[in-house]
Amino acid sequence: MVPYHWQYLPLLMQIAFAVLMGVGMVVASWLIGRHRNTKIKLSAYECGIEPVGDARGRFSVRFYMVAVLFILFDVEAVFMMPWALIYRKLYGITGSRLFGFWEMFVYLGFVVVGLYYIVRKGILNWSQDRADL
């Protein structure tokens, strides 16, 4: 019988091979590649447009609010997927046929209340510039 630790040898060999392959490609690129740093190579590149101004410019808080909303609704989808996968099994766990349905109904109610707040606050309205956000 093979000792327990030896069962991990193929995994460790694969990890070592992947690390060595990555390091080898970087080192080979550094050894083979040309190293001529010109002004154009060292300049910032942004979608083919010449960079203008300071990179540390201020953005409207709207961009951050939309990013937070994006994350919020992604998390909502993450919570809904497992629920959808075990929806039929919830009957056996709880004994009530509609428990899983009402559970998600309450959760989506909270999400709808949050969306209503967002719409009333005007965060998704980009047609006007609002300084009160």
N, C-alpha and C positions, 0 to 999 in steps of 0.2 A: 504494500500500500504506500502511495506517495504521501510524504508529509504535507500537512495543510498549507504551509507557506509556499511550497513549490507550485501550487496551483495558480498562484498569481504571477509566475514567471512570464508567461506569454503576454499578459497585460503590461507588465513592467518593460518588457522588450519593445512592445509597440509604442509606449510612451517615450522611451529612450530614443527609438528610431525617429519619431515625430520631432522631438526636440533637436536631435542632431541634424535632421534634414533642414529644419528651419534655420538653425545657426549656420549650417554649411552653405545654404543659399545666400544668406546675408554676407558671410565672409567672402564667398566666391564673387559676389557682386562688387564688394569693396575692392577686392584684388584685381578684378578684370576691368572694372569700369574706369572711365576717364574722370579726373577730378579737376575740372576747370570751373571755378565759381566766378561767374560774371554778374554784372549788375542785373541783367534780365533774369538770370536763374535765381538770384536771391530775392527778387521782388515778389510781392504777394500776388497770387492769381485768383481771381474771383469771376468765374464764368465768362472769361474773355473780355471783361470790362476793366479798364484801368482803375486801380484803387484810388479813391479820392477821400481825403479827410482822415480823421482819427478812427481807428478800429474800436476804440472804447466809447463810442457815441452812446447816447442815452436812447432807449427805446420806450415807447408808450407802454404803460402797464397793461394795456389790452393784449399785447402779445403774450405776456406771462399768464394772464387770466385764461386765454384760449388754450394755452399749453396745459394748464391745470385741469381745465374742462376735458381736454382730450384724454388725459390720464384717468380722470374720474370715470369717463364712459368706457374706457378700456377695462378698468377694474370691474365695472358692471358686467361686461361681457365675460370676464374671467369667473365671476360668481355665477353667472347664468349657465355656463357650459356644464359644470358638474351636476347642477340641479336638473338640467335637461336629460343628462345621461342616466340618472337614477330616479327619474320621476315615477316610473311604474313600480319601482321597488319601495317607494315611500309608503305605499299602502300596507305592505307587510310589516314595516317598522313601527308605524304609528297606529295602525288599526282603523284609521279614518281615510276614506277614499279621497277626500278633497283637501286633506291637510297640506300636501305639497303644493297644490294649486293656490290655496290661500296664503301660504307662506311666501310664495313668489309674488303674489298679488300685493301683499303688504310691502315687500322690498321694492317692487316697481313703483308703488305709490310714493315712497320716499324719493326715488329717482325723479319721478314726474314733478313732485313738489320742488326739488332742486332745479330742474329745468325751467319750471315756471318762474322761479326766483331769478334765474339767469336772464330769461327773456324780459322780465319786468325791469330788471336793473339796466338793460340795454347793452350788455356786454357783447352780444352777437350782432349788434347794429353798427356796421362800419361806415354807414353813409354820412355820419356827422362826427365832428371832433368834440369829444366830451372831456373836460378837464376834471370832472368831479369823481372819476373812478379812482 
